[in-house]
């Protein structure tokens, strides 16, 4: 490829204020230009659904980065070893071993067993809102619901959850493509605090095991093999992030999308049987996680562009989900859309382990909203939480009336 051709490629800047506020117009321009663009230093970016779906499962790409990559992203400190141990950033065979151990806690039967408990939690959060006629969707539903669920899965006492919350929020800051300088120190502090907390909890579970994720991870598998304690601790810490970020953004973005398309809100309220397809549409329309990055293991050619090993391939999930080649009228919210082959939960070996749980939380929450709320209307300015990897809100006030 000639230098002229390389330099002519458009560049995707994840820090561009226009991207942070609303990336979809930018994505459309990039897709129209072509399937490949450039990103930051050493980054190639794929924008179209066919490519993103394929490369999510491509064995030539790695999710496991050398420590120097993590130092470049988050700075030197305890978070470097944390990212080197967690399921998200490991390749087989280590990934296979960790995923097998964690799958015991997220198997379909275990998730279905949580149905009544999740419903009770949603009721606990929504009943006070109905009584007073107002709700901050983020603060009073989208955040506390998945945090409560993941804490119960891990086995964290209810009395400790308010203490853990700010550290879980700070931990999430470290999962961007590139972590802002102001967020790096907070990420390292969060990792240190959460490691100490989970380590103490693990010592207690070894003495008195329970029926929770942490207790199961401390047990030997069917072959008598145990995970290292450091692996157990760091992967349970990882669950603080994985257990709430996607679901929180699904709930907040979904409500925001319905507020912006009141006809679809009325359609959903008139037919709550549409809730399962609506949840898939919320995941597609405004993807909770906008991008995934993979390390190129070996030289490869993508649409005529030679990419050297050691480079990053950034897969724009949010762009793939709006690709007109894969979805009819992709910029329109359609709560009955079928089929809906979105890529919001990733793919391949790294298909989101908690996808079934996130879907269940979303379905129960939106079913309650559709059946119990006659009116949901904006009650003030929404506030977006800007991130290079996530689409989320920090505030979404609404007024509500019961049916």
KOLRO-892579 format. One line per 10 residues: their letters; for each residue x, y, z of C-alpha. Coordinates in pm, 1 decimal, decimal comma. Each point is the difference from the previous one (the first is absolute). Last residue first. Layout:
// residues N
a	X Y Z; ...
END
This chain:
// residues 403
xxxxxxxxxx	-5147,9 295,3 3508,3; 245,4 186,0 222,1; 132,0 341,6 -88,3; 362,6 93,9 -62,6; 212,7 311,0 -30,3; 350,7 -49,1 -132,6; 358,6 88,7 93,8; 285,9 -163,3 -194,5; 339,8 65,3 160,7; 344,2 -161,5 -37,4
xxxxxxxxxx	-65,3 -139,5 -344,3; 180,5 -267,8 -192,1; 150,7 -94,6 -330,5; 329,8 -171,7 72,1; 345,2 -22,2 -162,6; 149,9 350,4 -22,1; -214,6 123,0 287,6; -220,1 300,4 66,1; -267,1 -40,6 264,8; -297,6 171,5 -160,2
xxxxxxxxxx	-228,3 222,2 202,0; -373,8 13,5 -62,0; -167,5 335,3 36,0; -321,5 14,7 191,7; -324,3 -184,3 61,0; -30,5 -212,1 -312,5; -325,7 -199,7 -16,0; -112,1 -345,6 104,1; -377,1 -42,6 12,0; -224,1 -298,4 72,8
xxxxxxxxxx	273,5 -181,4 191,1; -76,3 -344,0 142,0; -5,3 -231,5 -302,5; 266,6 151,1 -223,5; 236,2 98,0 283,0; -33,7 -340,3 166,2; 68,5 -177,7 -330,6; 293,5 234,5 -56,7; 160,5 -101,1 331,5; -66,1 -372,0 -39,1
xxxxxxxxxx	127,8 -10,4 -357,7; 312,1 203,1 75,9; 94,8 -208,2 303,4; -52,6 -318,1 -201,8; 202,1 128,6 -292,6; 285,9 99,2 228,3; -6,4 -346,4 161,1; 5,5 -179,0 -334,8; 286,7 219,1 -122,5; 212,6 -57,2 313,0
xxxxxxxxxx	277,2 -198,5 -167,8; 24,7 252,3 -282,8; 119,2 -174,2 -316,5; 376,5 -9,6 44,7; 58,0 -336,2 -168,8; -173,1 128,0 -310,9; -220,4 303,4 26,2; -63,6 338,0 155,5; -309,4 59,8 211,8; -105,5 306,5 -198,9
xxxxxxxxxx	43,6 -177,6 -333,2; -351,8 47,2 -133,7; -159,7 -272,1 -212,6; -358,0 129,6 35,7; -240,8 -206,9 -205,2; -248,6 129,7 85,3; -71,4 354,9 117,4; -309,0 26,2 221,3; 126,6 290,9 213,3; 96,8 190,6 -315,0
xxxxxxxxxx	227,7 300,3 66,3; 91,0 161,7 -331,6; 363,9 69,7 -88,6; 41,2 -345,9 -153,7; -271,7 36,7 -268,4; 43,2 -365,9 -95,0; 294,3 -158,7 176,3; 307,0 -186,5 -131,3; 116,4 213,5 -293,4; -143,9 310,4 167,8
xxxxxxxxxx	259,9 -38,8 274,1; -133,9 143,4 326,0; 104,2 -294,7 218,1; 340,4 -12,7 -170,5; 56,8 363,2 99,0; -67,7 -66,1 366,9; 216,8 -310,4 -5,7; 296,8 192,5 -138,9; 271,8 -265,7 -13,7; 341,1 148,7 73,7
xxxxxxxxxx	288,9 -202,9 -140,3; 314,2 77,1 196,7; 346,7 -46,3 -149,6; 252,3 -251,0 133,7; 13,6 -192,0 -324,7; -5,5 220,7 -307,7; -311,5 98,8 -192,3; 12,6 6,5 -380,9; -308,6 172,7 -141,2; -165,8 -160,6 -300,8
xxxxxxxxxx	-334,2 -56,4 169,4; 176,8 -141,2 305,6; 342,9 -152,8 -52,5; 169,7 -179,6 286,1; 333,4 -11,2 179,2; -23,3 -216,4 312,9; -143,6 30,6 351,3; -203,4 319,8 -53,6; -117,6 119,8 341,2; -376,9 38,8 34,4
xxxxxxxxxx	-208,3 297,7 108,5; -374,2 13,4 65,8; -215,2 304,3 -57,8; -332,2 161,9 86,0; -98,7 -184,4 317,2; -355,0 85,7 106,9; -112,3 -5,8 -365,9; -255,3 266,6 -85,9; -229,8 -150,5 -263,9; 126,2 -355,6 25,4
xxxxxxxxxx	-32,8 -60,1 374,7; -325,6 196,7 3,5; -122,1 -220,3 -285,9; 83,6 -319,4 186,4; -193,3 132,2 300,9; -292,9 88,3 -226,4; -5,5 -355,2 -141,2; -43,4 -138,9 351,7; -250,1 274,8 99,0; -235,0 -49,3 -297,4
xxxxxxxxxx	-238,2 -209,9 211,0; -62,6 328,0 186,5; -242,1 99,2 -280,0; -173,0 333,8 54,1; 284,8 124,8 218,2; 252,9 -98,1 -264,8; -191,0 178,0 -274,0; -45,9 308,7 216,0; 375,3 9,7 61,9; 61,6 -56,1 -371,3
xxxxxxxxxx	-220,8 299,8 -82,4; 181,7 201,0 267,5; 330,5 -20,1 -190,1; 246,2 223,1 192,9; -136,3 -114,2 337,0; 27,4 -358,7 -121,4; 366,0 51,1 -92,8; 73,6 151,8 342,0; -165,3 -298,3 170,2; 215,8 -238,7 -201,3
xxxxxxxxxx	318,4 199,6 57,3; -53,6 -11,2 377,0; -89,5 -369,6 15,8; 265,1 -123,3 -243,8; 261,5 228,3 156,6; -56,5 -142,9 346,7; -9,5 -352,4 -140,7; 334,2 37,9 -179,6; 180,0 166,1 292,0; -146,0 -203,2 287,6
xxxxxxxxxx	133,0 -353,4 18,4; 303,2 50,8 -221,0; 140,0 270,9 228,7; -50,8 -163,1 338,1; 64,3 -331,5 -176,9; 361,0 109,1 -59,6; 52,1 1,1 378,5; -112,6 -364,7 -3,7; 252,6 -60,8 -276,6; 274,7 169,6 200,2
xxxxxxxxxx	-67,7 -198,1 317,7; -28,1 -337,4 -169,0; 311,6 55,1 -207,7; 198,6 106,6 308,0; -125,3 -310,4 182,5; 128,1 -225,6 -276,1; -281,8 -201,3 -152,8; -45,2 -349,0 137,9; 33,5 -331,6 -185,2; -174,8 -311,8 136,6
xxxxxxxxxx	-103,9 -124,4 -343,5; -365,3 90,2 56,7; 107,3 350,9 104,1; 151,6 94,1 334,7; -197,7 246,9 213,7; 105,5 362,1 42,5; -193,0 101,9 -310,5; -318,5 -152,3 143,0; 33,3 192,9 327,7; 51,9 325,8 -187,9
xxxxxxxxxx	-293,9 -58,3 -230,3; -246,9 -70,4 281,7; -156,3 -295,5 177,3; 202,7 34,8 319,4; 333,6 -123,5 130,4; 90,7 57,5 368,6; 374,6 -5,6 68,5; 99,2 43,8 -362,9; -280,3 252,3 -35,8; 149,7 216,6 278,4
xxxxxxxxxx	342,0 3,2 -165,1; -170,1 88,5 -328,1; -176,3 296,3 164,7; 334,9 131,2 123,5; 144,5 -31,3 -349,5; -311,8 159,8 -147,1; 47,7 310,7 217,1; 374,8 22,8 -50,9; -33,9 -44,7 -374,9; -280,4 257,5 -6,1
xxxxxxxxxx	215,4 261,7 173,1; 305,5 -54,3 -220,3; -199,5 -10,5 -324,5; -188,9 315,5 97,2; 322,7 188,9 81,8; 147,4 -100,9 -337,0; -313,3 112,0 -185,7; -14,6 332,3 187,1; 361,5 72,8 -94,5; -77,1 -61,2 -366,3
xxxxxxxxxx	-317,1 208,5 -22,8; 159,0 347,5 -23,8; 239,8 -121,0 -270,3; -286,2 -119,4 -216,9; -5,2 -374,0 -66,3; 53,1 -111,2 -358,8; -229,3 -263,6 -149,2; -207,6 33,3 316,4; -13,2 -262,4 275,1; 179,0 193,4 274,4
xxxxxxxxxx	-292,2 228,7 78,4; -205,2 -303,6 103,8; 222,7 -41,9 306,9; -97,4 347,8 118,6; -369,7 -93,2 -9,1; 66,7 -326,6 185,9; 199,3 195,4 260,9; -287,7 241,5 48,9; -247,4 -289,9 51,5; 195,6 -214,9 245,6
xxxxxxxxxx	-96,0 190,5 314,9; -364,9 18,2 -104,5; 8,9 -375,1 -52,0; 149,5 -94,8 334,7; -322,0 -35,6 204,0; -153,1 -220,5 -269,0; 268,2 -261,5 59,7; 198,4 -93,9 -311,7; -62,1 -354,1 -121,5; 125,1 29,1 -356,0
xxxxxxxxxx	-343,7 -58,9 -148,4; -163,5 227,9 257,3; 247,2 275,5 -82,5; -62,9 -54,3 -370,9; -375,5 39,2 47,5; 24,2 307,7 221,2; 237,4 168,6 -245,1; -227,8 -94,6 -289,2; -302,6 169,0 165,4; 177,0 294,2 166,0
xxxxxxxxxx	131,1 152,9 -323,9; -293,8 -9,7 -241,0; -266,6 51,9 266,4; 27,1 295,1 238,9; 311,6 183,6 -115,7; -31,8 -68,0 -370,3; -377,0 25,2 -46,2; -31,7 306,2 221,1; -363,6 -48,0 89,4; -303,7 213,9 70,6
xxxxxxxxxx	-364,8 -40,5 95,2; 49,1 -18,9 378,4; -176,3 -332,3 55,5; 98,2 -134,1 -340,3; 365,6 65,4 74,9; -29,2 -169,4 339,6; -143,0 -311,0 -171,6; 268,1 -11,0 -270,0; 315,8 -92,7 192,6; -149,6 -267,7 224,7
xxxxxxxxxx	-202,1 -133,2 -292,5; 318,1 -43,1 -204,3; 158,5 -184,5 292,9; -297,5 -234,3 31,5; 12,0 -79,4 -372,0; 372,5 -72,5 24,0; -65,8 -239,3 287,8; -279,5 -176,8 -184,6; 212,0 -58,5 -310,1; 323,4 -96,7 176,3
xxxxxxxxxx	-51,3 -374,5 -43,5; -5,5 56,9 -374,9; 364,2 116,2 17,6; 112,5 -310,7 187,5; -185,1 -226,1 -244,5; 159,4 177,4 -297,1; 359,5 -40,2 126,9; 146,6 319,8 140,3; 156,5 -128,5 325,9; 144,7 -313,8 -154,5
xxxxxxxxxx	115,4 210,0 -294,7; 262,1 161,0 223,8; 213,4 -313,5 18,9; -35,7 -80,3 -369,2; 78,9 360,4 -89,0; 318,5 -9,9 207,2; 129,7 -320,9 -157,1; -93,0 104,3 -353,3; 160,5 342,2 46,4; 323,9 -158,5 124,9
xxxxxxxxxx	9,8 -241,7 -297,9; -99,0 212,3 -180,9; 35,8 377,4 -3,3; -30,3 240,0 292,0; -109,3 363,5 21,8; -370,6 -33,2 83,4; 59,8 -288,9 241,2; 211,8 211,5 232,6; 365,9 -58,9 79,0; 196,1 253,0 -210,1
xxxxxxxxxx	-253,3 272,7 72,4; 67,3 -38,1 373,6; 377,7 -5,4 -49,4; -18,6 342,7 -164,9; -265,7 128,7 243,9; 257,3 -17,1 280,1; 201,0 295,0 -137,3; 155,8 139,2 -315,2; -226,3 197,6 -228,8; -347,4 -94,0 -126,1
xxxxxxxxxx	39,8 -38,5 -375,7; 377,6 5,9 -51,9; 50,3 -210,4 311,0; -256,9 -248,4 -131,1; 186,3 -24,8 -329,2; 331,4 -40,2 183,0; -143,0 -295,2 192,6; -32,2 -203,1 -321,8; -357,1 -29,5 -127,7; -232,1 -299,5 -10,6
xxxxxxxxxx	-315,2 49,5 -204,9; 168,5 -139,6 -308,9; -80,8 2,9 -369,0; 98,2 -265,9 -251,5; -268,1 -223,7 148,7; -276,2 216,7 -156,7; -321,2 -12,7 205,1; -58,9 373,4 52,3; 157,7 39,5 -344,2; -300,8 -147,9 -177,6
xxxxxxxxxx	-266,9 203,9 178,4; 199,2 321,8 -44,9; 61,4 -70,3 -367,7; -360,7 -73,4 -93,4; -132,4 283,1 216,3; 209,4 281,5 -143,6; 228,7 242,5 186,0; 344,8 -154,8 35,7; 276,9 212,7 156,2; 377,9 -34,0 -26,0
xxxxxxxxxx	207,6 116,3 295,4; 377,8 43,0 34,2; -32,4 357,6 123,3; -366,2 96,3 17,9; -260,9 -108,5 -252,2; 26,6 -61,3 -374,2; -284,1 -100,6 -227,8; -128,6 -318,9 -156,7; -335,4 -105,2 -147,6; -33,4 293,1 -240,2
xxxxxxxxxx	-99,7 363,4 -39,1; -368,8 -65,1 67,0; 83,8 -194,7 313,2; 208,5 292,2 131,2; -274,5 253,5 -73,2; -259,8 -219,3 174,0; 224,7 -44,6 305,2; 37,1 376,3 35,9; -378,4 44,1 -13,6; -30,9 -272,5 263,8
xxxxxxxxxx	251,5 131,9 251,5; -227,2 220,6 212,6; 158,5 194,7 288,9; 333,4 -180,2 22,6; 32,7 -15,6 -377,5; -70,4 371,7 -44,1; 240,7 78,8 285,7; 277,3 -186,8 -187,1; 172,0 -229,0 252,1; -68,9 -318,8 -199,3
xxxxxxxxxx	177,0 152,1 -299,8; -65,7 -200,6 -315,8; 231,1 94,8 -284,8; -92,4 6,5 -366,7; 233,6 -188,0 -232,9; 193,4 213,0 -248,2; 327,5 -40,5 192,0; 9,6 -375,1 -68,0; -72,4 43,9 -368,9; 275,9 258,6 -36,5
xxx	247,7 -213,3 194,6; -56,7 -278,7 -256,9; -143,4 -335,9 98,1
END
